[in-house]
Each structure stands twice: as C-alpha cells, then as structure tokens.
Amino acid sequence: MSFFIHCQRRFLCRGLAALLALVCLLGAVCTASADAEYREGDIVLFGSYEQNNIPSDGAEDIEWIILEVQSDRLLLLSRYALDSERYHYRKENVSWDTCSVREWLNDTFYRDAFTRSERAAILSSGTSINDDYVFLLSDEEAEMYLPRAKDRICQPTEYCSCQNVYVNPSTNGAWWLLRTTGDDGSKFAMSVNSDGTIDYNGGHVESDRGTVRPAVWVAIG
C-alpha cells in the first residue's frame, strides 16, 4: 500500500491510497517511489485529530516522528501527546492485552484519526495477542528509540492539555503511558515522566492524569 507523505524537515508525507507522492517544504514537488528517502528523526504528517481545542475548524494533521525505517515500512510515534486516557478504566489486575486504552486506540482513535485509505496503510504491530494497529511503546522501545531523557519529553496538544492532565511547568511536558506492566504489579503501568525519565514502578492503571502518545507501523512502497 502506497500513500502520500507531506515532509517537514527532509521529506514529509500524507496518506492516500494507491498513490505515492512527495511534497517538500521549500515548494518543490517531486514524485516519490518505493525507495524514497525517509530518515529516522524526520517529522511526517499522517492522519488528523483535534489538537488546537477549536473543534469548529476541524481536526489538525497529526505530526509523527519516524523512529525506524525498514525497506517496506516506517515506525511512527506521535510528536505530541494527543489525548488523555486511563491505562485501564478501573483499578484491577490488567495487562496490555486486556487494558481499556489498547481497545480505545484500536477502535475510537483508529477510526477518528485515519481515513479508510490511511487505515489500509497501517500494519498490524504484533504487540498483542489481538491485531494491534495502534499501540503504545514499551519501556524497552522508549529507551531504544529515545535514548536520552530530553528526547522523551513530550508536550501535550492544546486539546490534550485541557483534559485534566499534569503539565510540568519547567519542561512543558506531560507524562505519557507505556504499554508495559509496572514493576509494582499488574495494577500499575509504566510511563514516561514529564521530565523524560521512565517510571518503571508504574502508576495506578486507573489514573486519569497521564496522556496517550500513539505509535503505528505504516507501509511504504
């Protein structure tokens, strides 16, 4: 499945089925192919979601950081925290396979953020016994792809910041959920703190102060 990507720094893309084109910021328009140059750390646009907290003007394009480039796919992580969801809707023992945020990401968010043609370009991630198309990073992935604490600081969108989330006045970052069960047990989920450090013990799964930073694998070529 090919798709459009709109490029901000080097090459950016926007998803539409059956075509692949590349639009560069400086105004040059060029035809892209399966061997288009994508680089880790680039910012791409794919899908849309309410972000400026002005619903009347429609959803805004979602910015994603390219975390990994393979021959036929890209791993994308949202640049900003897009919304606030509990890891699980109530306090109980839970895993990524059974938590409510996994269901929300792969149902509500998946359908709200992506058109039908964009959904066709999103690949199953293999992160669950279910077919996950949208997922959260694990602690190991967060450390591997974002090795420095400052790289993991994530600002919430204006819409997200109005959802009762905690925003650090020093870093302007919010804490964001990981999919890994916390070291304190299965009533806890790991997260990245607002200063970019990782909370391995984990917060209560029912906490409503954290944010969601989705990740997706998208086909190219």
Order of alpha helices (4+ residues) and beta strands (2+ residues): beta-beta-beta-beta-beta-beta-beta-alpha-alpha-alpha-beta-alpha-alpha-alpha-beta-beta-beta-beta
